[in-house]
Amino acid sequence: MSDNVKGLSVVLTNYEAEILSDWIKEQSAALRRAGGAMKDTELRDQCAEFLRLLRTAAQGGQVENLDGPKWNDVREMLGNISRSRGLQGFSPSETASFVFSMKRPLFVQIRREFGKDAEALADTTWLATELLDKLGLYTTEVHQKAREEVILRQQQEMLELSTPVVKIWDGILALPMIGTLDSTRTQVVMESLLQRIVDTGSGIAIIDITGVPTVDTLTAQHLLKTVTAARLMGAECIISGIRPQIAQTIVHLGVDLGDVTTKATLADALVVALERTGRAVKRVQTASKGA
């Protein structure tokens, strides 16, 4: 263990109470400025636990390598704090301030310990600065990753909600689509449709694209992939919602829908689906009031 690391370890051990008290004050002030809400007991417990783990890790003498096993507990705690604060709405900088706000309380005690030794004061201060900077950046990375995971999960949930597969008759499913059809959404659509075909044993699926704003070559290919996958599961697909503009675009692009049945409206597609399943819809004559 180098003399600088020993010096930092001595400061963290001998002045733990003073550092903790001043650090909590720094944190409380930062939270008030940011408008954050956190119980005093929760904040004190987090600070005390982190200071204890930091002291223990520093005593191991491997301050330069924060990826080492002696820093596992420190990284785990910072990761938990970063993720929880991210879910609470804290920004990356507000989350990183948990570590960075410790600098001044720690530097005060380093100066108190090594005030008469300029070289030791400078070296220990620089070591502490590098250490806290690395730990602060680590919290930012974890916070950003946690936020990205939340966003991806929300996007996935929105995709699933925007592609409902509805059973509209025995053996007949309908998949109304709204918005742009890209590769990611195609995968969700395909999985949802195939699963519903298995669950219901349906033989016909109507894919309604009335809510799809434009159809290009890529969109048409995605539709054909979905139709092919459904056929492999034993179900035939009918594409409805073919507006005049979309029909002209498909012809202009030279897209071959093959033997896929297409209809202008969902109602027309339903009539075809009923006919293929041996059913028909007819108007029932109601009795007049005077009869």
BADO-148299 format. One record per residue: x, z, y of N, C-alpha, C in turn; residue in one letter. Coordinates in steps of 0.05 Angstrom, whole numbers, plus 5000, padded with zeros to 4 digits. Atoms other than C-alpha are relative to their C-alpha. Example, Ala and Ser with C-alpha at 12.3 -4.5 7.8 and 13.67 -1.06 7.14 Angstrom:
% BADO-148299
(rec (5018 5000 4976) (5246 5156 4910) (5018 5000 5024) 'a') (rec (4984 4999 4976) (5273 5143 4979) (4985 5014 5022) 's') 
//
This chain:
% BADO-148299
(rec (5017 5000 4976) (5000 5000 5000) (5018 5000 5025) 'm') (rec (4984 5002 4976) (5029 4980 5068) (4994 5024 5018) 's') (rec (5004 4978 4981) (5037 5030 5125) (4975 4996 5017) 'd') (rec (5023 5005 4984) (4983 4995 5164) (4974 5007 4985) 'n') (rec (5023 4994 5016) (4933 5001 5108) (4997 5030 4996) 'v') (rec (5001 4971 5002) (4952 5074 5098) (4990 5012 5026) 'k') (rec (5009 4989 4974) (4941 5086 5172) (4970 4996 5004) 'g') (rec (5029 5005 4998) (4872 5054 5170) (4985 5018 4982) 'l') (rec (5013 4982 5019) (4854 5094 5109) (4999 5029 5010) 's') (rec (4998 4973 4988) (4877 5158 5144) (4979 5004 5021) 'v') (rec (5020 4999 4979) (4833 5143 5204) (4972 5002 4989) 'v') (rec (5027 5001 5011) (4772 5127 5162) (4993 5027 4986) 'l') (rec (5004 4974 5014) (4782 5193 5123) (4998 5023 5020) 't') (rec (4998 4976 4982) (4801 5242 5179) (4979 5000 5022) 'n') (rec (5019 5002 4977) (4752 5216 5232) (4973 4988 4991) 'y') (rec (5025 5012 5010) (4693 5196 5189) (4976 5009 5015) 'e') (rec (5024 4989 4986) (4643 5241 5224) (4998 4988 5028) 'a') (rec (5000 5010 4973) (4664 5218 5293) (4993 4970 5001) 'e') (rec (5006 5029 5001) (4663 5144 5274) (4971 4996 4994) 'i') (rec (5028 5004 5007) (4595 5151 5242) (4982 5006 5023) 'l') (rec (5018 4993 4977) (4564 5186 5302) (5000 4979 5022) 's') (rec (4998 5020 4979) (4590 5136 5352) (4989 4973 4991) 'd') (rec (5009 5026 5011) (4574 5077 5307) (4969 4999 5000) 'w') (rec (5029 4999 5000) (4501 5099 5299) (4989 4996 5028) 'i') (rec (5009 5004 4972) (4495 5102 5375) (5003 4971 5008) 'k') (rec (4997 5028 4994) (4523 5032 5381) (4978 4983 4987) 'e') (rec (5020 5015 5015) (4475 5007 5328) (4972 5004 5013) 'q') (rec (5026 4994 4988) (4415 5041 5360) (4996 4985 5026) 's') (rec (5001 5015 4975) (4431 5010 5427) (4996 4970 4996) 'a') (rec (5003 5029 5006) (4439 4941 5397) (4972 4993 4990) 'a') (rec (5027 5005 5010) (4373 4946 5360) (4979 5001 5022) 'l') (rec (5019 4999 4977) (4337 4967 5423) (5001 4975 5017) 'r') (rec (4997 5025 4984) (4365 4908 5461) (4987 4976 4986) 'r') (rec (5011 5023 5016) (4344 4861 5405) (4970 5003 4994) 'a') (rec (5028 4995 5005) (4275 4892 5400) (4995 5005 4970) 'g') (rec (5003 4994 5029) (4287 4909 5326) (4989 5027 4995) 'g') (rec (5012 4974 5007) (4251 4965 5292) (5012 5009 4973) 'a') (rec (4989 4989 5024) (4286 5009 5242) (5000 5031 5002) 'm') (rec (5001 4971 4999) (4278 5082 5224) (5028 5012 5003) 'k') (rec (4974 4988 4995) (4334 5128 5247) (5013 5009 4974) 'd') (rec (4989 4990 5026) (4341 5157 5177) (5011 4977 4983) 't') (rec (4990 5023 5015) (4348 5088 5146) (5026 4990 5011) 'e') (rec (4976 5010 4987) (4400 5067 5197) (5024 5019 4994) 'l') (rec (4979 4980 5005) (4440 5132 5187) (5009 4998 4971) 'r') (rec (4992 5002 5028) (4438 5125 5111) (5017 4975 4995) 'd') (rec (4985 5025 5003) (4462 5052 5115) (5029 5003 5011) 'q') (rec (4974 4997 4987) (4519 5069 5162) (5018 5019 4984) 'c') (rec (4985 4981 5015) (4541 5130 5122) (5010 4989 4974) 'a') (rec (4992 5011 5025) (4541 5093 5057) (5021 4978 5003) 'e') (rec (4980 5021 4996) (4578 5033 5084) (5027 5011 5008) 'f') (rec (4975 4988 4992) (4631 5077 5117) (5014 5013 4976) 'l') (rec (4988 4988 5024) (4641 5113 5051) (5012 4979 4982) 'r') (rec (4990 5022 5017) (4648 5048 5012) (5024 4987 5013) 'l') (rec (4977 5012 4986) (4695 5020 5065) (5025 5017 4997) 'l') (rec (4978 4982 5003) (4739 5081 5062) (5012 4998 4971) 'r') (rec (4991 5001 5028) (4742 5078 4985) (5014 4974 4995) 't') (rec (4988 5026 5005) (4758 5004 4985) (5027 4998 5014) 'a') (rec (4975 5000 4985) (4812 5012 5039) (5022 5016 4986) 'a') (rec (4981 4984 5014) (4845 5066 4998) (5012 4986 4976) 'q') (rec (4990 5016 5022) (4854 5014 4943) (5024 4983 5009) 'g') (rec (4977 5013 4990) (4905 4980 4988) (4999 4970 5000) 'g') (rec (5002 5029 5001) (4879 4908 4981) (4982 4990 5022) 'q') (rec (5017 5007 4977) (4852 4897 5051) (5000 4970 5005) 'v') (rec (4998 5028 4995) (4876 4825 5054) (4982 4983 4982) 'e') (rec (5016 5015 5019) (4835 4803 4993) (4973 5013 4996) 'n') (rec (5027 4987 5002) (4762 4820 5003) (4984 4989 4976) 'l') (rec (5013 5011 5024) (4744 4779 4941) (5007 5016 4975) 'd') (rec (4991 4984 5023) (4779 4830 4896) (4978 5019 4990) 'g') (rec (5021 4982 5012) (4740 4878 4850) (4996 5026 5016) 'p') (rec (5003 4975 4985) (4754 4938 4895) (4980 4997 5023) 'k') (rec (5019 5005 4978) (4709 4906 4948) (4972 4992 4990) 'w') (rec (5026 5008 5011) (4651 4891 4901) (4977 5016 5012) 'n') (rec (5022 4983 4989) (4609 4950 4925) (4995 4995 5029) 'd') (rec (5003 5006 4971) (4622 4934 4998) (4985 4974 5003) 'v') (rec (5013 5026 4997) (4602 4861 4989) (4971 5002 4991) 'r') (rec (5028 4997 5009) (4540 4881 4949) (4982 5013 5020) 'e') (rec (5017 4986 4980) (4516 4929 5002) (4995 4982 5024) 'm') (rec (5004 5018 4978) (4528 4880 5058) (4981 4977 4993) 'l') (rec (5018 5021 5009) (4492 4826 5018) (4971 5010 5001) 'g') (rec (5027 4988 5000) (4431 4872 5009) (4990 5004 5029) 'n') (rec (5008 4996 4972) (4431 4890 5083) (4993 4973 5013) 'i') (rec (5004 5026 4988) (4437 4817 5104) (4974 4988 4991) 's') (rec (5025 5012 5010) (4380 4794 5059) (4976 5015 5011) 'r') (rec (5023 4984 4991) (4334 4851 5079) (4995 4996 5029) 's') (rec (5004 5004 4971) (4346 4842 5153) (4991 4972 5006) 'r') (rec (5009 5027 4997) (4337 4768 5146) (4970 4998 4996) 'g') (rec (5029 5000 5005) (4268 4779 5116) (4985 5015 5021) 'l') (rec (5013 4985 4979) (4253 4828 5172) (5000 4985 5027) 'q') (rec (5000 5016 4976) (4266 4774 5224) (5025 5002 5017) 'g') (rec (4975 4998 4985) (4336 4793 5247) (5014 4973 5000) 'f') (rec (4984 5025 4998) (4379 4735 5272) (5026 5005 4987) 's') (rec (4974 4996 5012) (4447 4722 5241) (5019 5018 5017) 'p') (rec (4982 4984 4983) (4483 4752 5302) (4991 5030 5000) 's') (rec (5010 4972 5000) (4438 4814 5301) (5007 5013 4973) 'e') (rec (4993 4989 5026) (4452 4823 5227) (5030 5005 4999) 't') (rec (4971 4996 5000) (4527 4814 5236) (5009 5024 5018) 'a') (rec (4993 4977 4982) (4526 4867 5291) (5002 5026 4985) 's') (rec (4997 4975 5016) (4519 4919 5236) (5029 5006 4995) 'f') (rec (4971 4996 5004) (4593 4908 5223) (5015 5000 5026) 'v') (rec (4984 5002 4975) (4618 4886 5291) (4997 5023 5018) 'f') (rec (5004 4977 4982) (4588 4946 5327) (5017 5024 4991) 's') (rec (4983 4978 5009) (4635 4990 5286) (5027 4998 5013) 'm') (rec (4973 5004 4989) (4696 4962 5323) (5007 5022 5020) 'k') (rec (4992 4981 4979) (4695 5006 5384) (5002 5029 4990) 'r') (rec (4996 4973 5011) (4682 5072 5348) (5025 5003 4983) 'p') (rec (4977 4999 5016) (4737 5055 5299) (5026 4999 5017) 'l') (rec (4976 5003 4983) (4787 5033 5353) (5006 5025 5016) 'f') (rec (4997 4975 4985) (4775 5097 5392) (5016 5021 4983) 'v') (rec (4987 4980 5017) (4797 5139 5332) (5028 4990 4991) 'q') (rec (4973 5010 5006) (4856 5093 5316) (5018 5006 5023) 'i') (rec (4984 4993 4977) (4880 5103 5387) (5005 5030 5001) 'r') (rec (4997 4971 5001) (4869 5178 5379) (5022 5008 4980) 'r') (rec (4980 4994 5021) (4912 5178 5316) (5028 4990 5006) 'e') (rec (4974 5012 4996) (4967 5131 5337) (5007 4994 5029) 'f') (rec (4997 5005 4971) (4965 5135 5413) (5029 5002 5009) 'g') (rec (4972 4996 4992) (5038 5157 5416) (5019 4981 4985) 'k') (rec (4983 5019 5015) (5063 5102 5369) (4988 4972 5005) 'd') (rec (5011 5025 4991) (5052 5035 5402) (4999 4979 4978) 'a') (rec (4998 5019 5022) (5074 4994 5342) (4978 5005 4979) 'e') (rec (5020 4993 5020) (5030 5031 5293) (4971 4996 5011) 'a') (rec (5026 5004 4988) (4972 5029 5342) (4992 4970 5000) 'l') (rec (5006 5028 4999) (4977 4954 5350) (4995 4988 4973) 'a') (rec (5003 5011 5027) (4986 4939 5276) (4974 5009 4987) 'd') (rec (5025 4989 5013) (4929 4984 5253) (4976 4988 5013) 't') (rec (5023 5012 4986) (4883 4957 5307) (4995 4971 4991) 't') (rec (5002 5027 5009) (4898 4886 5287) (4989 4998 4971) 'w') (rec (5010 4999 5028) (4887 4902 5213) (4970 5005 4999) 'l') (rec (5029 4993 4999) (4820 4934 5229) (4983 4977 5011) 'a') (rec (5014 5023 4988) (4800 4875 5272) (4995 4978 4980) 't') (rec (5003 5020 5020) (4814 4825 5217) (4981 5007 4978) 'e') (rec (5017 4990 5022) (4779 4867 5165) (4970 4998 5009) 'l') (rec (5028 5000 4991) (4715 4876 5206) (4990 4972 5006) 'l') (rec (5008 5028 4995) (4715 4803 5227) (4992 4986 4974) 'd') (rec (5006 5013 5026) (4717 4780 5155) (4973 5011 4988) 'k') (rec (5024 4988 5010) (4662 4829 5135) (4975 4991 5016) 'l') (rec (5022 5010 4983) (4619 4808 5194) (4993 4971 4994) 'g') (rec (5005 5027 5007) (4626 4735 5177) (4987 4998 4973) 'l') (rec (5013 5000 5027) (4607 4751 5105) (4970 5006 5002) 'y') (rec (5028 4994 4997) (4542 4782 5128) (4985 4975 5011) 't') (rec (5013 5023 4988) (4527 4719 5169) (4995 4979 4978) 't') (rec (5002 5020 5022) (4540 4674 5108) (4977 5008 4981) 'e') (rec (5022 4991 5019) (4494 4716 5063) (4973 4997 5014) 'v') (rec (5025 5002 4985) (4441 4719 5117) (4990 4971 5001) 'h') (rec (5007 5028 4998) (4442 4643 5126) (4991 4990 4973) 'q') (rec (5008 5009 5027) (4439 4631 5051) (4973 5011 4992) 'k') (rec (5026 4988 5006) (4380 4679 5044) (4978 4986 5015) 'a') (rec (5020 5014 4984) (4343 4644 5100) (4994 4972 4988) 'r') (rec (5004 5027 5012) (4355 4576 5067) (4984 5002 4975) 'e') (rec (5015 4996 5024) (4328 4603 5002) (4971 5004 5006) 'e') (rec (5028 4995 4992) (4265 4627 5037) (4987 4974 5008) 'v') (rec (5011 5026 4990) (4256 4559 5071) (4994 4981 4977) 'i') (rec (5004 5018 5023) (4265 4521 5006) (4977 5009 4983) 'l') (rec (5023 4990 5015) (4216 4567 4971) (4974 4994 5014) 'r') (rec (5024 5006 4985) (4165 4557 5026) (4993 4970 4999) 'q') (rec (5004 5028 5002) (4175 4482 5024) (4988 4993 4972) 'q') (rec (5010 5005 5027) (4164 4483 4949) (4971 5008 4997) 'q') (rec (5027 4990 5001) (4101 4524 4956) (4981 4981 5016) 'e') (rec (5016 5019 4985) (4075 4476 5010) (4996 4974 4985) 'm') (rec (5003 5025 5016) (4089 4416 4965) (4979 5004 4978) 'l') (rec (5019 4995 5022) (4050 4448 4908) (4972 5002 5011) 'e') (rec (5027 4998 4989) (3992 4465 4954) (4989 4974 5010) 'l') (rec (5009 5026 4989) (3991 4395 4983) (4995 4979 4979) 's') (rec (5005 5019 5022) (3985 4362 4915) (4982 5012 4978) 't') (rec (5017 4988 5020) (3925 4393 4880) (4989 4980 4981) 'p') (rec (5012 5017 5021) (3901 4363 4815) (4973 5012 4993) 'v') (rec (5027 4990 5003) (3826 4370 4811) (4985 4987 4977) 'v') (rec (5016 5010 5021) (3782 4363 4750) (4972 4994 5011) 'k') (rec (5026 5006 4988) (3721 4325 4776) (4979 4992 4979) 'i') (rec (5019 5006 5022) (3689 4308 4709) (5015 5006 4974) 'w') (rec (4987 4996 5026) (3702 4321 4636) (5017 4975 4993) 'd') (rec (4982 5021 5007) (3763 4280 4619) (5010 4984 5024) 'g') (rec (4993 5016 4976) (3773 4256 4692) (5013 5020 5020) 'i') (rec (4986 4984 4980) (3824 4285 4740) (5003 4983 5026) 'l') (rec (4996 5014 4974) (3834 4268 4814) (5024 5014 5014) 'a') (rec (4977 4991 4986) (3898 4275 4853) (5000 4989 5029) 'l') (rec (5000 5009 4973) (3885 4268 4928) (5027 5005 5014) 'p') (rec (4974 4997 4988) (3950 4256 4965) (4998 4996 5030) 'm') (rec (5000 5002 4971) (3962 4268 5039) (5029 5002 5009) 'i') (rec (4972 4999 4989) (4027 4253 5077) (5018 4981 4985) 'g') (rec (4980 5018 5010) (4091 4217 5059) (5007 5008 4971) 't') (rec (4993 4996 5028) (4109 4208 4986) (5030 4994 4997) 'l') (rec (4972 5004 5003) (4184 4219 4977) (5008 5009 4971) 'd') (rec (4991 4995 5028) (4227 4232 4915) (4994 5029 4992) 's') (rec (5005 4972 5007) (4220 4308 4918) (4971 5005 4995) 't') (rec (5029 4996 5004) (4145 4306 4926) (4990 4985 4975) 'r') (rec (5008 5015 5025) (4139 4253 4871) (5005 5017 4976) 't') (rec (4994 4983 5023) (4172 4301 4823) (4979 5022 4997) 'q') (rec (5020 4979 5001) (4123 4357 4841) (4973 4988 4992) 'v') (rec (5025 5014 5007) (4064 4308 4837) (5000 4994 4970) 'v') (rec (4998 5008 5028) (4087 4283 4769) (4997 5025 4982) 'm') (rec (5001 4976 5016) (4097 4353 4741) (4972 5012 5000) 'e') (rec (5027 4988 4997) (4030 4378 4767) (4980 4984 4984) 's') (rec (5019 5017 5013) (3992 4318 4741) (5003 5001 4970) 'l') (rec (4996 5000 5029) (4024 4318 4672) (4991 5027 4988) 'l') (rec (5008 4974 5010) (4012 4392 4664) (4970 5002 4998) 'q') (rec (5029 4999 5000) (3939 4385 4682) (4988 4982 4978) 'r') (rec (5009 5017 5022) (3932 4327 4633) (5002 5014 4974) 'i') (rec (4996 4984 5025) (3959 4372 4578) (4979 5022 4999) 'v') (rec (5018 4977 5000) (3916 4431 4599) (4971 4992 4995) 'd') (rec (5028 5008 5002) (3850 4392 4604) (4995 4979 4979) 't') (rec (5004 5021 5019) (3862 4337 4554) (4986 4975 5012) 'g') (rec (5014 5023 4986) (3838 4286 4606) (5014 4974 4993) 's') (rec (4990 5027 5006) (3845 4212 4592) (5002 4982 5024) 'g') (rec (5000 5017 4976) (3837 4186 4663) (5008 5017 5024) 'i') (rec (4991 4986 4975) (3872 4207 4728) (4997 4981 5023) 'a') (rec (5003 5016 4976) (3852 4181 4796) (5020 5010 5021) 'i') (rec (4981 4993 4979) (3909 4180 4847) (4990 4988 5026) 'i') (rec (5012 5010 4975) (3878 4175 4916) (5020 5002 5022) 'd') (rec (4980 5001 4979) (3925 4153 4971) (4988 4995 5027) 'i') (rec (5013 5004 4975) (3875 4151 5027) (5015 5014 5023) 't') (rec (4986 4984 4980) (3915 4204 5064) (5030 4993 5003) 'g') (rec (4972 5009 4997) (3982 4168 5055) (5002 4980 5023) 'v') (rec (5001 5017 4976) (3998 4137 5123) (5011 4972 4996) 'p') (rec (4988 5027 5005) (4043 4080 5099) (5010 4999 4971) 't') (rec (4990 5005 5027) (4064 4049 5034) (5022 4980 5002) 'v') (rec (4978 5019 5000) (4133 4018 5029) (5009 4996 4970) 'd') (rec (4990 5005 5027) (4173 3995 4969) (5006 5025 4985) 't') (rec (4993 4974 5013) (4199 4065 4954) (4975 5015 4992) 'l') (rec (5025 4986 5007) (4129 4095 4957) (4986 4987 4976) 't') (rec (5012 5014 5023) (4102 4042 4910) (5015 5006 4974) 'a') (rec (4985 4994 5024) (4158 4055 4861) (4994 5029 4991) 'q') (rec (5007 4972 5008) (4142 4130 4863) (4973 5000 4986) 'h') (rec (5027 5001 5012) (4069 4114 4848) (5001 4989 4971) 'l') (rec (4998 5013 5027) (4088 4069 4789) (5013 5019 4980) 'l') (rec (4988 4980 5018) (4133 4124 4761) (4980 5021 4991) 'k') (rec (5020 4980 5007) (4076 4173 4763) (4980 4988 4980) 't') (rec (5019 5013 5018) (4029 4123 4730) (5012 4997 4972) 'v') (rec (4987 5003 5026) (4080 4109 4675) (5002 5026 4985) 't') (rec (4998 4973 5013) (4091 4183 4662) (4973 5008 4989) 'a') (rec (5027 4992 5010) (4016 4194 4656) (4992 4984 4975) 'a') (rec (5006 5016 5024) (4010 4136 4607) (5014 5010 4975) 'r') (rec (4986 4989 5023) (4063 4166 4563) (4987 5025 4989) 'l') (rec (5015 4976 5009) (4019 4228 4560) (4972 4992 4990) 'm') (rec (5025 5010 5011) (3960 4184 4538) (4977 4999 5020) 'g') (rec (5021 5001 4979) (3923 4181 4605) (5004 4975 5016) 'a') (rec (4999 5024 4983) (3906 4119 4646) (4995 5009 5029) 'e') (rec (5002 4993 4972) (3912 4121 4722) (4985 4978 5015) 'c') (rec (5013 5018 4981) (3869 4090 4776) (5009 5008 5028) 'i') (rec (4991 4994 4973) (3897 4085 4846) (4978 4992 5019) 'i') (rec (5022 5005 4980) (3844 4091 4901) (5011 5005 5028) 's') (rec (4991 4997 4973) (3848 4090 4976) (5017 4977 5010) 'g') (rec (4985 5023 4992) (3877 4020 4981) (4986 4987 5024) 'i') (rec (5011 5011 4975) (3861 4003 5054) (5010 4972 5004) 'r') (rec (4991 5028 4995) (3867 3931 5080) (5029 4999 5009) 'p') (rec (4972 5000 4990) (3933 3948 5116) (5019 5005 4977) 'q') (rec (4982 4994 5023) (3963 3978 5053) (5000 4977 4981) 'i') (rec (5001 5023 5018) (3939 3919 5011) (5018 4978 5011) 'a') (rec (4983 5021 4989) (3973 3870 5059) (5030 5008 4998) 'q') (rec (4972 4991 5002) (4037 3912 5059) (5010 4997 4972) 't') (rec (4992 5002 5028) (4040 3914 4983) (5005 4970 4993) 'i') (rec (4996 5029 5005) (4031 3838 4980) (5025 4990 5014) 'v') (rec (4977 5009 4984) (4082 3827 5035) (5027 5009 4987) 'h') (rec (4976 4989 5012) (4133 3871 4999) (5005 4988 4972) 'l') (rec (4997 5012 5026) (4121 3834 4934) (5000 5021 4978) 'g') (rec (5001 4979 5020) (4107 3899 4897) (4979 4993 4979) 'v') (rec (5018 5007 5023) (4077 3887 4828) (4990 5026 4988) 'd') (rec (5012 4976 5012) (4029 3942 4809) (4992 4996 4971) 'l') (rec (5005 5005 5029) (4022 3909 4741) (4970 5000 4994) 'g') (rec (5028 4999 5009) (3957 3924 4705) (4987 5026 5009) 'd') (rec (5012 4975 4989) (3943 3987 4746) (4975 4993 5015) 'v') (rec (5025 5004 4986) (3871 3990 4768) (5001 5012 5027) 't') (rec (5001 4990 4973) (3863 3997 4843) (4973 4997 5012) 't') (rec (5026 5001 4987) (3802 4012 4884) (5003 5008 5029) 'k') (rec (4998 4995 4971) (3787 4016 4958) (4993 5030 5006) 'a') (rec (5008 4973 4994) (3754 4085 4956) (5000 5017 4974) 't') (rec (5000 4981 5022) (3754 4147 4913) (4973 4998 4984) 'l') (rec (5026 5003 5013) (3679 4136 4899) (5001 4976 4981) 'a') (rec (4998 5024 5017) (3693 4066 4871) (5017 5007 4975) 'd') (rec (4982 4992 5023) (3749 4095 4827) (4985 5018 4981) 'a') (rec (5015 4982 5017) (3702 4149 4801) (4980 4984 4983) 'l') (rec (5019 5016 5015) (3650 4097 4781) (5014 4987 4976) 'v') (rec (4985 5012 5021) (3703 4060 4741) (5008 5020 4978) 'v') (rec (4992 4980 5019) (3727 4124 4709) (4977 5009 4983) 'a') (rec (5023 4992 5016) (3657 4143 4688) (4993 4978 4980) 'l') (rec (5007 5022 5018) (3645 4074 4658) (5019 5000 4976) 'e') (rec (4981 5000 5022) (3709 4080 4617) (4996 5023 4981) 'r') (rec (5005 4977 5018) (3687 4146 4589) (4971 5000 4990) 't') (rec (5026 5004 5011) (3618 4119 4571) (4978 5015 5016) 'g') (rec (5020 4987 4983) (3580 4150 4629) (4993 4982 5023) 'r') (rec (5009 5015 4977) (3543 4124 4689) (4984 5019 5019) 'a') (rec (5014 4984 4980) (3513 4152 4753) (4976 4983 5008) 'v') (rec (5024 5014 4991) (3441 4133 4769) (4984 5018 5019) 'k') (rec (5016 4985 4981) (3394 4153 4825) (4975 5010 4986) 'r') (rec (5024 4988 5012) (3338 4199 4804) (4978 4999 5020) 'v') (rec (5023 5003 4982) (3270 4184 4835) (4987 5027 5002) 'q') (rec (5013 4974 4996) (3243 4248 4865) (4971 4996 5007) 't') (rec (5029 5002 4996) (3169 4261 4867) (4994 5005 5030) 'a') (rec (5008 4995 4972) (3136 4256 4935) (4985 5025 5003) 's') (rec (5013 4974 4996) (3106 4318 4966) (4970 4998 4995) 'k') (rec (5029 5002 5003) (3036 4291 4963) (4991 4995 4971) 'g') (rec (5008 5007 5027) (3039 4274 4889) (4991 5025 4984) 'a') 
//
